[in-house]
């Protein structure tokens, strides 16, 4: 029964989405239709910029940006092993050879 329900729901969703794709594809070519993509891009930019401003204000009011100097010192106090520097780079003798040459 759930398999039949899933197949019917998928067919229904496909039937709803197919005409929309055809209508978006067959738009009339006018002078204004050249700007449709630019309109969508600027609207999307303002939408996401608005969301970002709202998220920033909420974070600011929640106190996430207060006393940043103290918060920046915490990761600097954690001592971790250096995994990236190869052993030969830490060898003092190699640097002494360059200074003599």
C-alpha positions as CSV (number, residue, x, y, z in Angstrom):
1,X,0.0,0.0,0.0
2,X,2.8,2.4,0.8
3,X,4.5,1.6,-2.5
4,X,1.4,2.4,-4.4
5,X,1.0,5.6,-2.4
6,X,4.6,6.6,-3.2
7,X,4.2,5.9,-6.9
8,X,1.0,8.0,-7.0
9,X,2.6,10.9,-5.1
10,X,5.6,10.8,-7.5
11,X,3.4,10.8,-10.5
12,X,1.3,13.6,-9.1
13,X,4.4,15.7,-8.4
14,X,5.8,15.0,-11.8
15,X,2.5,16.0,-13.4
16,X,2.5,19.3,-11.5
17,X,6.1,20.2,-12.4
18,X,6.1,19.4,-16.1
19,X,3.8,22.2,-17.2
20,X,5.8,24.7,-15.2
21,X,8.9,23.8,-17.0
22,X,7.2,24.1,-20.4
23,X,5.8,27.5,-19.5
24,X,9.2,28.8,-18.3
25,X,10.7,27.5,-21.6
26,X,8.2,29.0,-23.9
27,X,8.2,32.6,-22.8
28,X,7.6,35.3,-25.4
29,X,10.7,37.1,-26.8
30,X,10.2,40.8,-26.1
31,X,12.5,43.6,-25.1
32,X,11.5,43.2,-21.5
33,X,12.1,39.4,-21.6
34,X,15.8,40.1,-22.0
35,X,15.9,41.4,-18.4
36,X,14.1,38.5,-16.8
37,X,17.3,36.8,-15.6
38,X,18.7,40.1,-14.3
39,X,15.5,40.7,-12.4
40,X,15.7,37.3,-10.8
41,X,19.3,37.7,-9.9
42,X,18.8,41.1,-8.3
43,X,15.8,39.9,-6.4
44,X,17.7,36.9,-5.2
45,X,20.6,39.1,-4.2
46,X,18.4,41.4,-2.1
47,X,16.6,38.5,-0.6
48,X,19.8,36.8,0.6
49,X,21.4,40.1,1.6
50,X,18.3,40.8,3.7
51,X,18.5,37.4,5.3
52,X,22.2,38.0,6.1
53,X,21.5,41.4,7.6
54,X,18.7,40.0,9.8
55,X,21.0,37.1,10.9
56,X,23.8,39.6,11.6
57,X,21.6,41.8,13.7
58,X,20.2,38.8,15.7
59,X,23.8,37.6,16.3
60,X,24.8,41.1,17.4
61,X,21.9,41.5,19.8
62,X,22.6,38.0,21.2
63,X,26.1,39.2,22.1
64,X,28.2,37.1,19.7
65,X,30.4,40.1,18.7
66,X,31.2,41.5,22.1
67,X,34.7,41.3,23.5
68,X,36.3,39.8,20.4
69,X,39.8,40.3,21.7
70,X,39.2,38.0,24.6
71,X,37.5,35.4,22.4
72,X,40.5,35.5,19.9
73,X,43.0,34.7,22.7
74,X,41.4,31.3,23.6
75,X,42.4,29.4,20.4
76,X,45.9,30.9,20.6
77,X,46.4,29.4,24.1
78,X,45.8,25.9,22.9
79,X,49.1,24.1,22.1
80,X,48.8,21.6,19.3
81,X,51.5,19.4,17.7
82,X,52.8,20.8,14.4
83,X,51.7,18.3,11.8
84,X,52.6,20.4,8.7
85,X,56.2,21.3,9.1
86,X,58.5,18.5,7.9
87,X,61.4,17.4,10.2
88,X,64.1,18.6,7.8
89,X,62.7,22.2,8.0
90,X,63.3,22.1,11.8
91,X,66.9,20.9,11.5
92,X,69.2,23.7,12.5
93,X,72.2,22.2,10.6
94,X,70.5,22.8,7.2
95,X,70.1,26.4,7.9
96,X,73.7,26.7,9.1
97,X,74.9,25.4,5.7
98,X,73.1,28.1,3.9
99,X,74.6,30.8,6.0
100,X,78.1,29.6,5.4
101,X,77.7,29.2,1.6
